[in-house]
Amino acid sequence: MLMKVLVIVLSYLFGSIPWALVIGKVFYHKDIRQFGSGNLGASNSGRVLGKPAAVAVTILDGSKALISMMIANSLSPDMIPYAGLACCFGHCFPIFANFKGGKAVATAYGYLLGLAVFINHSWFWQFLFPVILFFVILYITRIVSVSSMSALGIEVLVSWLIIRNPMNVTLCLLVLWLFICYRHKSNIERIRNGTESKIKWMGKRPW
């Protein structure tokens, strides 16, 4: 029991590392919480600091969940799905940044990669498919929040119907998706009002 608690605590703490804040302050001398949406995530990093920062934050935030699950695999393998989930919660409510973090999208994709590595080895359906789906929806809508919520929501169904993960894994994914939707509540309101911002870095659509 103690080992399980240790895994959850370590995963939360690892998820709490605010890479967007660290990169902004160390390399750009900016606190991105004071600019753009104020969010400690990859989207706001790109908006405030530029594409290289956004890519770095995406990779580092995604790696948090993967490394947390790797630690769980060594200490208590049955805790792997919960370790990744705890890491995502840590990313959103980081103890190292006054409990005001990101929206866990990049961390969620690290979680999907961790499931593929440590649970089911379904590399395409568990990880590549939602990544491809994210960019397809993004290309169509030009709205990051829509593609994030849609791709992860579809992946919950894929986990259940195609991969046939253990029920606890699918339930963890469902909880994560609902939590991410909750974290995007302001985005959902702007989508309904037609005021959500759209990306401009993708090429023009042929229609």
NORNORRA-V171378 format. One record per pair of residues at least 4 apart in sequence whose ideal C-beta (glycine too) atoms are under 8 Angstrom apart, sorted by sequence separation. I is the first residue (numbers start at 1). J is the second residue. If there is no record, write none. Layout:
# NORNORRA-V171378
I_J / I_J
This chain:
# NORNORRA-V171378
1_5 / 2_6 / 3_7 / 4_8 / 5_9 / 6_10 / 7_11 / 8_12 / 9_13 / 10_14 / 11_15 / 12_16 / 13_17 / 18_22 / 19_23 / 20_24 / 21_25 / 22_26 / 23_27 / 24_28 / 25_29 / 30_34 / 31_35 / 32_36 / 34_38 / 39_43 / 40_44 / 41_45 / 42_46 / 43_47 / 44_48 / 45_49 / 46_50 / 49_53 / 50_54 / 51_55 / 52_56 / 53_57 / 54_58 / 55_59 / 56_60 / 57_61 / 58_62 / 59_63 / 60_64 / 62_66 / 63_67 / 64_68 / 65_69 / 66_70 / 67_71 / 68_72 / 69_73 / 70_74 / 71_75 / 72_76 / 73_77 / 75_79 / 79_83 / 80_84 / 81_85 / 82_86 / 83_87 / 84_88 / 85_89 / 86_90 / 87_91 / 88_92 / 89_93 / 90_94 / 94_98 / 95_99 / 97_101 / 102_106 / 104_108 / 105_109 / 106_110 / 107_111 / 108_112 / 109_113 / 110_114 / 111_115 / 112_116 / 113_117 / 114_118 / 115_119 / 116_120 / 117_121 / 122_126 / 123_127 / 124_128 / 125_129 / 126_130 / 127_131 / 128_132 / 129_133 / 130_134 / 131_135 / 132_136 / 133_137 / 134_138 / 135_139 / 136_140 / 137_141 / 138_142 / 143_147 / 144_148 / 145_149 / 146_150 / 147_151 / 148_152 / 149_153 / 150_154 / 151_155 / 152_156 / 153_157 / 154_158 / 155_159 / 156_160 / 157_161 / 158_162 / 159_163 / 160_164 / 165_169 / 166_170 / 167_171 / 168_172 / 169_173 / 170_174 / 171_175 / 172_176 / 173_177 / 174_178 / 175_179 / 176_180 / 177_181 / 178_182 / 179_183 / 180_184 / 181_185 / 184_188 / 185_189 / 186_190 / 187_191 / 188_192 / 189_193 / 190_194 / 17_22 / 23_28 / 25_30 / 30_35 / 33_38 / 39_44 / 46_51 / 48_53 / 49_54 / 72_77 / 90_95 / 94_99 / 102_107 / 114_119 / 115_120 / 116_121 / 123_128 / 124_129 / 138_143 / 141_146 / 158_163 / 160_165 / 165_170 / 190_195 / 191_196 / 24_30 / 25_31 / 32_38 / 37_43 / 38_44 / 93_99 / 94_100 / 116_122 / 120_126 / 138_144 / 141_147 / 159_165 / 190_196 / 24_31 / 32_39 / 33_40 / 37_44 / 46_53 / 72_79 / 73_80 / 93_100 / 94_101 / 116_123 / 181_188 / 190_197 / 24_32 / 32_40 / 36_44 / 45_53 / 46_54 / 72_80 / 93_101 / 138_146 / 165_173 / 35_44 / 45_54 / 92_101 / 137_146 / 138_147 / 187_196 / 21_31 / 37_47 / 72_82 / 91_101 / 92_102 / 116_126 / 137_147 / 159_169 / 160_170 / 21_32 / 36_47 / 43_54 / 45_56 / 69_80 / 72_83 / 90_101 / 91_102 / 92_103 / 115_126 / 116_127 / 159_170 / 20_32 / 21_33 / 32_44 / 35_47 / 36_48 / 42_54 / 45_57 / 71_83 / 72_84 / 92_104 / 115_127 / 135_147 / 32_45 / 35_48 / 42_55 / 91_104 / 113_126 / 134_147 / 137_150 / 69_83 / 112_126 / 113_127 / 133_147 / 134_148 / 137_151 / 156_170 / 159_173 / 42_57 / 68_83 / 69_84 / 89_104 / 112_127 / 32_48 / 41_57 / 42_58 / 68_84 / 88_104 / 91_107 / 32_49 / 133_150 / 134_151 / 156_173 / 30_48 / 68_86 / 69_87 / 109_127 / 112_130 / 133_151 / 155_173 / 156_174 / 20_39 / 21_40 / 30_49 / 42_61 / 65_84 / 68_87 / 88_107 / 20_40 / 41_61 / 87_107 / 88_108 / 131_151 / 20_41 / 24_45 / 28_49 / 109_130 / 130_151 / 133_154 / 152_173 / 156_177 / 18_40 / 20_42 / 23_45 / 65_87 / 109_131 / 130_152 / 133_155 / 155_177 / 64_87 / 65_88 / 87_110 / 88_111 / 20_44 / 24_48 / 87_111 / 130_154 / 152_176 / 153_177 / 20_45 / 24_49 / 28_53 / 109_134 / 130_155 / 152_177 / 23_49 / 27_53 / 64_90 / 84_110 / 85_111 / 129_155 / 64_91 / 84_111 / 130_158 / 149_177 / 152_180 / 153_181 / 24_53 / 126_155 / 129_158 / 23_53 / 61_91 / 84_114 / 84_115 / 149_180 / 126_158 / 148_180 / 149_181 / 20_53 / 23_56 / 125_158 / 126_159 / 23_57 / 80_114 / 81_115 / 80_115 / 149_184 / 148_184 / 19_56 / 20_57 / 23_60 / 125_162 / 126_163 / 19_57 / 80_118 / 81_119 / 125_163 / 80_119 / 105_144 / 145_184 / 19_60 / 20_61 / 61_102 / 77_118 / 122_163 / 19_61 / 65_107 / 69_111 / 145_187 / 64_107 / 65_108 / 105_148 / 112_155 / 120_163 / 145_188 / 62_106 / 66_110 / 70_114 / 108_152 / 19_64 / 61_106 / 62_107 / 65_110 / 66_111 / 69_114 / 73_118 / 103_148 / 120_165 / 146_191 / 61_107 / 64_110 / 65_111 / 68_114 / 69_115 / 119_165 / 145_191 / 17_64 / 59_106 / 62_109 / 63_110 / 66_113 / 105_152 / 119_166 / 58_106 / 62_110 / 65_113 / 66_114 / 69_117 / 70_118 / 143_191 / 15_64 / 57_106 / 61_110 / 65_114 / 69_118 / 120_169 / 14_64 / 15_65 / 115_165 / 119_169 / 146_196 / 62_113 / 66_117 / 145_196 / 14_67 / 15_68 / 143_196 / 14_68 / 40_94 / 115_169 / 143_197 / 143_198 / 144_199 / 142_198 / 143_199 / 11_68 / 14_71 / 40_97 / 141_198 / 142_199 / 10_68 / 11_69 / 44_102 / 142_200 / 11_71 / 40_100 / 41_101 / 42_102 / 142_202 / 10_71 / 11_72 / 40_101 / 41_102 / 138_199 / 40_102 / 41_103 / 43_105 / 39_102 / 42_105 / 139_202 / 7_71 / 33_97 / 39_103 / 41_105 / 42_106 / 138_202 / 7_72 / 41_106 / 111_176 / 140_205 / 139_205 / 33_100 / 7_75 / 108_176 / 6_75 / 7_76 / 8_79 / 11_82 / 15_86 / 3_75 / 4_76 / 7_79 / 11_83 / 15_87 / 104_176 / 108_180 / 3_76 / 10_83 / 11_84 / 14_87 / 15_88 / 4_78 / 8_82 / 12_86 / 15_89 / 16_90 / 4_79 / 7_82 / 8_83 / 11_86 / 12_87 / 15_90 / 16_91 / 104_179 / 105_180 / 7_83 / 11_87 / 14_90 / 15_91 / 18_94 / 21_97 / 104_180 / 12_89 / 13_90 / 16_93 / 17_94 / 103_180 / 8_86 / 12_90 / 16_94 / 18_96 / 7_86 / 11_90 / 15_94 / 16_95 / 17_96 / 18_97 / 104_183 / 16_96 / 103_183 / 16_97 / 103_184 / 13_95 / 20_102 / 12_95 / 18_101 / 16_101 / 81_168 / 85_172 / 92_179 / 81_169 / 84_172 / 88_176 / 82_172 / 85_175 / 89_179 / 81_172 / 85_176 / 88_179 / 92_183 / 15_107 / 43_144 / 51_201
